[in-house]
Structures are given as structure tokens and as C-alpha cells.
């Protein structure tokens, strides 16, 4: 087993789930069984896999992240994912939340030679995708994992290693979207600002014209740019965010389905149940039964 996987084996102790690191914004995950393709919601972050692999599916595209490729998500992104162990070895990995304050500080210090204003309506980059796990990113990740062998090292050195991983991601192929998300300027960032509004206020009512105005764009230009970045229309994206949030309320907070529906902005419980089952392949009642029998 490679060094990174051996280190993670001692940290990812919850098979089928995740474990929080003492370092803020870092989580470890493990899965000994293959998981079927299902909808997930990734928050902005860097997902590093040391053993096994994951397949992400979005907008007709499939991307693989494994020991050779880490995944960068620059906005909250609903997509479908399946996981595969490595033979007799489990899927092992870690997720590091993206800290926009830290990202902006790094951008100010480094000349990345990226002209954000050069983007046109035809060349927006999807806001999720893999980047090659080069030697520098691998070394930084191993140092972060080794820091967990001591509470003192985790507390003192861990944040510096997380910062280095942010820097390494800025040097990878996902840098353009990370830069746009962090800097808050350029046309692409205008779209990302509208997406942030939807993420913060997903329970509110929105229409495409209102969102385009918030992005200071025409409705047609906004719709196209939004789909380039998320692979969904604005209203499809909003629906997926709402359904993912509702499922979290049902599973994690043990909330009744009708209350969860209302909490995320649905006025009709029957519409919520239909769309929930269409998206997740099971009804809210099915999810609640599974929880009771687990």
C-alpha cells in the first residue's frame, strides 16, 4: 500500500463515512464497498484519493479522481458520483475545504499570469474537475497527514500544510475557476456571485431574469455562462441544491419530510416527494425507513 494510503488508513476510521481532522476544514473518508452512482453535493474543496477511485458524472461528462488525480470543486456542486475500492484495499481519501480568504491572500502574493478578463462567453470552464496529482501536491499532502501523528504538530504545522495545498491547487489545471471564485472580478465572477446568492438563499424564490440582473448580465448570456460553469440551467441547479439540503435535514437532523420540504422552499409536499424520488431514486419515506432500520 502506498505511503499516503497507509497514513490515511490510520485516520479514516469510519468505514462508509467520514472523520473530522483536528485541523479545521479537513476530513478523512473510507469505504470498503463499492457504492452505486448517486447524487451528491460537494461544497467548495479539494478531494484527494489515495486508494481506490471515484467517478463523477455531470452534464454528460465523466471524470475520474484517484491516486493520480485530485478533484477541485470551486462552488457548491451537485453531481452524481460512484466509488470503487482497490481490490482488497478500501477507498481512502481526504477532503479539504477551500478557504477563500486564504486563497485570496495567496493570489495577492503570487503572479499567476492569468488574465481573467480574457474569458468570453464561449470558454467558461466547468467549476468542478480533476487536476494531476504532481509530486509537489503529493508531498504536501503526505506532510499534512504525517502532522496528525502528534496533536502538537497538527495544531502548529497543519494549517501551513493546508495553505500549501491551496497553493498547489492554484498551480494546477483548475486555477482559472479558483481565481475567478476568489477574486470577485470579471464576467465569470459575476456568474459565480449569482451562484453564491443561490447557495446562501436556496429556500427563496428566484427566476432567471432576477438572477441575470444580480449578475449584471443579459438573460441569454447569463443562462449560457451558468450552464457552462455548472452543466445545469439556473433553475435545475437550484432544484438540486434544495433537494440535497432537504436530504441532509432528513438524514442528519432526523427532520420529517414535510418540514424539510418547507425548510428548503417547497410549498407543495407532493411536488417535493415526486422530485425527491426522481432525483435520488427513492422517496423521502424510503430514506426515513432506511434510517430506522440501520
N, C-alpha and C positions, 0 to 999 in steps of 0.2 A: 504494500500500500504506500503511495507517495507520501512525502512528509506532511503536506498540507492536510491530506485526508486523515493521517494519524493524529494530528493535533486536533482536528475537528471532532474526531471520534470520541475524545475525552470531554468535549464541550457540548456537543449536541446530544443531550441525554434523553430527550423526549421523542421517542420514535413515533412518527406520524404527526409531529408538531414542532414547535419552536421553543427556544430557551433564550431569555434576555441575558445579554452580557452585562457585567457591572459597568462597562463603558457605554455611555449614553448613545442611543441610536444604532446599536449593534445587536443582531440576533443570529442565533445558530439554528439550523434545521436538519432534520434527519428523517428518512423514510426507507424502510426495508422492503416495502411492497410497491409494485408499480401502481400508479394512480391513473385513473381514466381521464380523458380530456374533459375539462370542466371550466366554467367561467371563474375568473379570479379578478381581484382588483389590487394592482400593485401601486403603492404610494411612491413618490419620487425617491429613487435609491439605486444602489449598486448591488446586484445579486451575483455572488461568486460561488461556483460549484466546484468542489474538489474531487468528488467521486460520483459516478453515475452521470445522468444528464437530464435536462428538461427541454421540452419542445413548446414553444409559444406559437399561437395561431392568431392572426389578426388581419382582417381585410384581404383574405386570400393568400397572405404570405405566411410562411413558417420559418421560425428562427430557432436555432439550437444554441443552448448555453450549457457549457460543460467545463472540464478542466482546462481547455484551450481557449475558451471564450466566456467572458463575463457579460452580464446584461446590465444596461443602463436604462433607467426609466426617469425621464425628466419632468413628467407631470403624473398626476394620478391617472392610471391607465387600465381600463377594463379590457381584458383579453382572455382567450382560452388557453389552458396550459395542461400538459400531462408530464408525469415524472417517471423516470426509469432508474432502478438501481443498477449497479455494475456487477452483474453475476451474483456472487455470494456476498458482495460488499454493498452496504446501503448507499442510497443517495445522501450525500453530505454537503452542506454548504452554509453560507452566511449571507445576511442582508444588512447593508449599511445605509441608513437614511442619509439623503443628501441634505446638507446644511447650507442653505442659500447665503447666509451671512459669511460663512467660511469660504464658500465658492467665490463670492464677490471679492473677498479680501485677496484670494489667490489670483483672480483675474487682474486686479489692480497691480499686482507685483510682477506679473509675467506678461511679456509681449508675445501673444499667440498668433499675431499676423492674420487675424480673422476679420474680414470686413462684413459685418452683419447687414449693412445696407445693400450689399450686392445681391441678396436674395430677391428673386422675383416670384410672382405668383405660381410659377411652374416648377420651382425647385425646392420647395419646403421639404424638410427631412422628417420622416416619421419619428415621433417623440419617444419611441422605445426601440431598442435594437442591441445586438451583440457587438462587442469590441474585443479585439485579440488580447488574450492574457499574455502580455510580454514578460520578459524576465524582471523588469523593474516593478510591475504591478504584483507579480508573484512574490518577489522578495518582500515588498511592503506588507502584503497580506500575511506572510509567514511570521514576520516580526510582530504584527498585531496579535496573531494567535499565540505566539510564544509569551507575549506580555501577560497572558491570562494565567500563567503558571504561578504568579505572585500577585497578591492583592495590591501591593505597593507599586509594582511595575505597571499593572493595569491602570492604576489611578494616575501615575506620573507620566508614563510613556504612551499609554494607549491613545489619548487624544491626538498626540503628534502623529502616530501611525495612521489614524483615521484621516487626518489632514493630508498626509502624503497620498493616501488612496484617492482622495478627492482630486489632488493634483494630477495623479496618473490618469484618472478618467478624463481630465481636461486635455490630456495629451493624446487621447485615443480618437477613434472614428466618430464617437458620439459628441465630440466637443462643440460642434456648431449649435446643437439644440441646447446643450447645457449653458453655453454662453448666452443664448437668447433668453432662456428662462431666468438667468441670474441678473443680467444687465438692465433689463427693463427698457430697452430702446430698440428701434427697428420695427418693421411691419410684422415680422414673425412674433416679436414680443407682444405686439398689440393683440394678436390672436391668443397668445398664452395668458395674457391678462384677463381676457374674457373667459377662458377656461378656468382660471383661478377663481373667478367670480362664481362660476357654476359649481365648482368644488366646495366653496365655502357656504353657498346658499342653495344647495341642491333641492331643498324642500320647497323653494319658492317657484312661482310660475314664471316661465320665460318664453319668449317667442324669438324667432330668428332675427327679426328686424331689431328688437331691443338689444340682442347680443351684438349684432353688427354695429349698432350705434355705440355700444360700450367699447368696441374695438376701433372706433373711428374709421370704419371701412364700409364700402357698399355691401349690400346683402349678398350679391353674387360672388364678389371677391372673398368675403368672409367665409361663405359656405364652402368654397373650393379650398381655401387655405386650411380651414378647420378639418376637412376630410383628409387632406394631405398629411396633416400632423397626427390625427387620431385614427384614421381609417373609418370613421363614423361621421354621420351628419351630426350637427349640434344637438338635435333633439334625441337621436339614438344614443349619443354619448350620455346625455342627461338621464335617460331612462336606465341605462346600465349602471350608472353611479347610484341612482336611487335604489335599484334592486339589490345591489351589492351591500349598500349600507343597511337596508332592511334585513337582509340575511344575517348580517353581523349582529343586529339587535336581537333577532330571534335566537341565534346560537349562543352568543356571548352574554347577552343580558337577560336571556330567558323571557323575552317580551312576547306577548301574544301577537299573532299575525295581524289582526285588525289594528292594534295600536302601533305596530311597526309600520304598517302601510300609511297611517295618518302622519306618523313622525317624519316620514321621508317625502310627504307631499301628495300622496294618493287620496282622492276624495271618495273613490269607489272601491270597497274591499273586493268585490267580484272582479273588477278590472285588474286590481293588484294580483289576485290569485292566478288569473289567466296569464298575465305577463310574467309572473314569477316562474310558473311551471314551464312556459315556453322557453325561458332563458336558462333556467337551471336543470330542466328535465325532471323536476319533482316539485310537488306543491308545498306551500308553507306547512300544511298539516303533515305531509310526509317527513319534512325536516324535523318537526317537533316530535313525531313518533320515534324517529331515529335517535334523537337526543334522550328520550325517556328510556329507550331500550339499551342504550350504550352503557 
